Amino acid sequence: MNPLPNTPHPLPTLDTERPRVDSNDILRGNTAIEIEHAGQRYLLRVTRENKLILTK
């Protein structure tokens, strides 16, 4: 049974059901990268506090 009406698939309940990628595999030693998505460009960067920020 679906958890929400009109939802075609059940929502994931555990983190293990989602793919996981290590940030090092994406950044490859860089502190910032550009990501293209649906014709838009985004900036993913690492802050001085070692946190990730994604901006458009």
PAZAPA-4460 file (N, C-alpha, C; in steps of 0.05 Angstrom, whole numbers, plus 32768, in hexadecimal, padded with zeros to 4 digits):
% residues 56
    n_x    n_y    n_z   ca_x   ca_y   ca_z    c_x    c_y    c_z   seq   type   mol
   8011   7FE8   8000   8000   8000   8000   8012   8019   8000     1      M     A
   800B   802C   7FF0   801A   8045   7FEE   8015   8057   8006     2      N     A
   802A   8064   8011   8026   8075   8028   8016   808E   8023     3      P     A
   8016   8098   800A   8007   80B0   8004   7FF5   80AA   7FEC     4      L     A
   7FDD   80B6   7FEB   7FCC   80B1   7FD3   7FD9   80BC   7FBA     5      P     A
   7FD5   80AF   7FA4   7FDF   80B7   7F8A   7FFE   80B6   7F88     6      N     A
   800B   80A9   7F9B   8028   80A5   7F99   802E   808B   7F8B     7      T     A
   803C   808C   7F74   803F   8073   7F65   8050   805E   7F72     8      P     A
   8064   8067   7F83   8076   8054   7F90   8078   805B   7FAD     9      H     A
   807C   8047   7FBF   8080   804E   7FDB   8099   805F   7FDF    10      P     A
   8099   8070   7FF2   80B0   8081   7FF8   80C5   8070   8007    11      L     A
   80DF   8076   8002   80F3   8066   8011   80F1   806B   802F    12      P     A
   80F5   8055   803E   80F3   8057   805B   810E   8056   8068    13      T     A
   8122   804B   805B   813D   8048   8066   8151   8056   8054    14      L     A
   8166   8061   8060   817B   806D   8051   8188   8059   803E    15      D     A
   8188   8040   8045   8195   802C   8035   8187   8027   801A    16      T     A
   816E   8032   8017   8160   802E   7FFE   8167   8043   7FEA    17      E     A
   8177   8058   7FF1   817F   806D   7FDF   819C   8069   7FD7    18      R     A
   81A3   806F   7FBF   81BF   806E   7FB7   81CF   8082   7FC8    19      P     A
   81E8   807C   7FCE   81F9   808E   7FDE   8213   8091   7FCF    20      R     A
   821C   80AA   7FCD   8235   80B1   7FC0   8246   80C0   7FD3    21      V     A
   8260   80B9   7FD6   8272   80C8   7FE7   8279   80E3   7FDA    22      D     A
   8279   80F8   7FE9   827E   8113   7FDE   8299   8114   7FD0    23      S     A
   82AD   8105   7FDA   82C7   8104   7FCE   82C6   80FA   7FB1    24      N     A
   82B4   80E8   7FAB   82B1   80DD   7F90   82A5   80F3   7F7D    25      D     A
   8296   8105   7F88   828A   811B   7F78   829E   8132   7F75    26      I     A
   82AA   813A   7F8B   82BB   8152   7F8B   82D7   814C   7F80    27      L     A
   82E1   8134   7F83   82FC   812B   7F79   8312   813F   7F81    28      R     A
   8312   8148   7F9A   8328   8159   7FA3   8322   8177   7F9F    29      G     A
   830D   817E   7F92   8305   819A   7F8E   82F4   81A4   7FA5    30      N     A
   82F4   81BE   7FA9   82E3   81C9   7FBE   82C8   81D3   7FB3    31      T     A
   82C6   81D3   7F98   82AC   81DB   7F8B   82AA   81CD   7F70    32      A     A
   8292   81C6   7F68   828D   81BC   7F4E   8272   81C7   7F43    33      I     A
   826F   81C8   7F29   8256   81D0   7F1D   8247   81B6   7F15    34      E     A
   822C   81B7   7F1A   821B   81A1   7F13   8206   81AB   7F00    35      I     A
   8203   819D   7EE9   81ED   81A4   7ED6   81D6   8192   7EDC    36      E     A
   81BE   819E   7EDF   81A5   818E   7EE4   818E   819D   7ED6    37      H     A
   8181   818E   7EC4   8169   8199   7EB6   816E   81B4   7EAA    38      A     A
   8186   81B7   7E9D   818C   81D0   7E90   8195   81E6   7EA2    39      G     A
   8197   81E1   7EBC   81A0   81F5   7ECF   81BB   81EE   7EDA    40      Q     A
   81CB   8202   7EE2   81E5   81FD   7EED   81E5   8204   7F0B    41      R     A
   81EF   81F1   7F1B   81F0   81F4   7F38   820E   81F3   7F41    42      Y     A
   8213   81FF   7F58   822E   81FE   7F63   822D   81EF   7F7D    43      L     A
   823D   81DA   7F7F   8240   81CA   7F98   825B   81D1   7FA3    44      L     A
   825C   81DC   7FBC   8276   81E3   7FC7   8278   81DA   7FE4    45      R     A
   8291   81D8   7FED   8298   81D1   8008   829E   81EB   8017    46      V     A
   8292   81EF   802E   8297   8207   803E   82B1   8203   804F    47      T     A
   82B9   8219   805C   82D0   8217   806F   82CA   8204   8086    48      R     A
   82B0   8201   808D   82A8   81EF   80A2   82A5   81D2   8099    49      E     A
   82AD   81CD   807F   82AB   81B2   8073   828E   81A9   806F    50      N     A
   827C   81BC   8069   8260   81B5   8063   825C   81B9   8045    51      K     A
   8247   81AC   803A   8241   81B0   801E   822A   81C4   801A    52      L     A
   822D   81D5   8006   8218   81E7   7FFE   8213   81E5   7FE1    53      I     A
   81FA   81E2   7FD9   81F2   81E1   7FBD   81E2   81FA   7FB7    54      L     A
   81EB   820A   7FA4   81DE   8223   7F9C   81D9   8223   7F7E    55      T     A
   81C5   8233   7F76   81BE   8235   7F5A   81CC   824D   7F4E    56      K     A
***
